[in-house]
Amino acid sequence: NAGVTQTPKFRILKIGQSMTLQCTQDMNHNYMYWYRQDPGMGLKLIYYSVGAGITDKGEVPNGYNVSRSTTEDFPLRLELAAPSQTSVYFCASTPGASGNAQYFGPGTRLTVT
Amino acid sequence: SQKIEQNSEALNIQEGKTATLTCNYTNYSPAYLQWYRQDPGRGPVFLLLIRENEKEKRKERLKVTFDTTLKQSLFHITASQPADSATYLCALKLTGGGNKLTFGTGTQLKVEL
């Protein structure tokens, strides 16, 4: 199993550009999450999904959109990128039963200039 | 407001000693608490979970305690090794609220020879 994979690893965007961060998991997990991590800060939940076709906002959803058309994929869309979205983005998944560990991808480092 | 606090200052200890990291929280009633390890440039990795009705959990050289009266969890690494050097994050799962976690900011541990 590859686990949780994310692409790209690094990206530089200009202000106002858009992009999609890709996340795929091959563990057949129902729950998937997107977090951002700023330097010296904890992980902040952006969006999450409890299954295909179901998504919900987390703590910091503004400026982002998600979709979940399959169990495996959970892309995060940034529209009109802003410098405040410079961060490291992590995708995670869990089977769904309460208490299960979250499995994280390697992250995408995004810089908006 | 709800808050999770971990010591933001790095903890430096000598190899072979026991490292103790603290996670304090306010205004939460967590169903359980998890600890993760994060190495530079990588995603967090799950280590241990402790539920609200448990006082202590052990796994090899790791021990976690959970005091819901003090609103505190302690994370111990015994016989520490330089390979234990990393940032350690605590995360709370609230009662109800799906499977979402709220993360602390993490404490960096450095184990020196």
Interface residues (C-beta under 8 A of the other chain):
Chain A: V4 Y31 Y33 Y35 G40 M41 G42 L43 K44 L45 Y48 V50 D56 G58 E59 F90 A92 T94 G96 S98 G99 N100 A101 Q102 Y103 F104 G105 P106 G107
Chain B: I4 S8 A31 Y32 Q34 G41 R42 G43 P44 V45 F46 L49 R51 L89 A91 K93 G98 N99 K100 L101 T102 F103 G104 T105 G106
